[in-house]
Amino acid sequence: MARVRRAVIATALVAALAPLTFGGAAAAAAPVTTTAAGTATQAGTGAVGTVVQEGGRLTVLAGEEGAVTLRFTATLPAGTQGPVSAKLRLPTTLVAIAGGSPVSEDVIRSTCTVNGTAYGACLWDMPYVRAGEEKDPPSLALPTVTAADTLAYAVTLDADRTALVLGHPDARVELKDSTGTVVAQGTVGLDFVPGTPPASQRGALHARDKYGVLWRYEGTGDVTRPFAARERVGGGWDAYTVVTPLVSPTAGGTGSLVARDRAGVLWYYEGTGNPAVPFAPRERVGGGWNTYTAIVGSVDDGLVARDRDGVLWTYERNYYGNGQPFAPRQRVGGGWNTYNALVKSGGYDGILSRDKDGVLWKYNRQGRGCASCGPFEPRQRVGGGWNAYTALAGTTELGRDENPDLVARDAAGKLWLYQGVRFPKPGSYRGTIVPGPTRSLVGGGWNAYDLMF
């Protein structure tokens, strides 16, 4: 997967476009006026030919689907002298923030052919502009060819997820003769829309059967069939009374977890990044964890644990200490026995809690920079009716909207998907993400599992 350099698109017309997020930074495309397809006259140079797109606007899936082909034909004025060069320009200025670009280094990979010649590589130039700079918008250099009455171009476009910031441009195509005079021009329409996210951005669900075998369901990126066929992780997982992710698992094999055995010993499993073997051999954290009635992965790869008196404790992840994975516990507060389910909320950056009346609540992480604050902001009500479910599991993205999701199993063994939606939150420009108000059926038979995460 291409390395992404962070930044955002120029904001001149951001309000006209839907916001998109990449790596935590908002980005949008700022269109500028382009010349419509058709004949024109260039002052002092005579007639200018046309550029006509075949089949109308082209939809480009920004994801794992692979290339689509843009086709257009340029008609040149009589007497055009070759060779003829051509360039496709996007009506977009990429403006840097924090010194980087909003798109990956190879955001669009293209090959080109003219009049049926063999396809060859053609390269995009994707400059980004820092404050005070002026640069050309992104462009693609098309092959230079001998002049002809008509030139039929075919350009493959294979776009990654960062191409979404390019939006729905009317790209200008301009052809020049050997003197640098424009001899044909027009526009082609492109629509960059969400495609299948890379495996590193798709969620995964794990489920343990009654024999202690752990199974892995990798997200597909398609909510109409959110999971691929299950894959066996391994046996022996019935040794644990609690398993909870620290870093939510992905289809790419990343994600870590902790598991408590029947003796109260907590074990740590590091993610490998290999979907075929997603977890490294376990490492012992320590004993005494049977004092807790619930253990849940929380913010910043830490844990929260509820004791028998209903007091919640937080264990912050210890990355710089004495080899221990968690810092000493800190008291959050009492009253947490009101909840009969505590769930790591996938990529929600907090936890979900269901009370005894079936109401689901979201606890967002507390903002940074407050040494005296607890780990969570005041709870936010998601909705009622959640006591219909016997299991809840937060996941990272199972669709294509870049919001984390949640699955819930009912008493009949049916699994339901709730896509994450973003709601406004006072004091936050990004808002908060919670399970949405509608559900879609994943399938039946999920009562075969006694644990899901």
Secondary structure, DSSP 4 states (H G I P E B T S, - for coil): ---B---EE--TTGGGS--EEETTEEE-------PPSS-EEETTTEEEEEEEETTSSEEEEESSS--EEEEEEEEPPTT--S-EEEEEE-S--EE-BTTB-SSBTTSEEEEEEETTPPPEEE-EE--EE-TT---PPPEEEEEEE---SEEEEEEEEEE-GGGGGG-S-EEEEEEE-TTS-EEEEEEEEEEEEE-PPPGGGSBEEEEEETTS-EEEEEB-S-TTS-BPPPEEEES-GGGEEEEEEEE--BTTS--EEEEEETTS-EEEE-B-S-TTS-BPPPEEEES-GGGEEEEEE-GGG-EEEEETTS-EEEE-B-SSSSS-SBPPPEEEES-GGGEEEEEE-TTSSEEEEEETTS-EEEEEBPPSS-TTS-SBPSPEEEES-GGGEEEEEEES-SSSSS--EEEEEETTS-EEEE-EEEEEETTEEEEEEEE-S--EEEES-GGGEEEE-
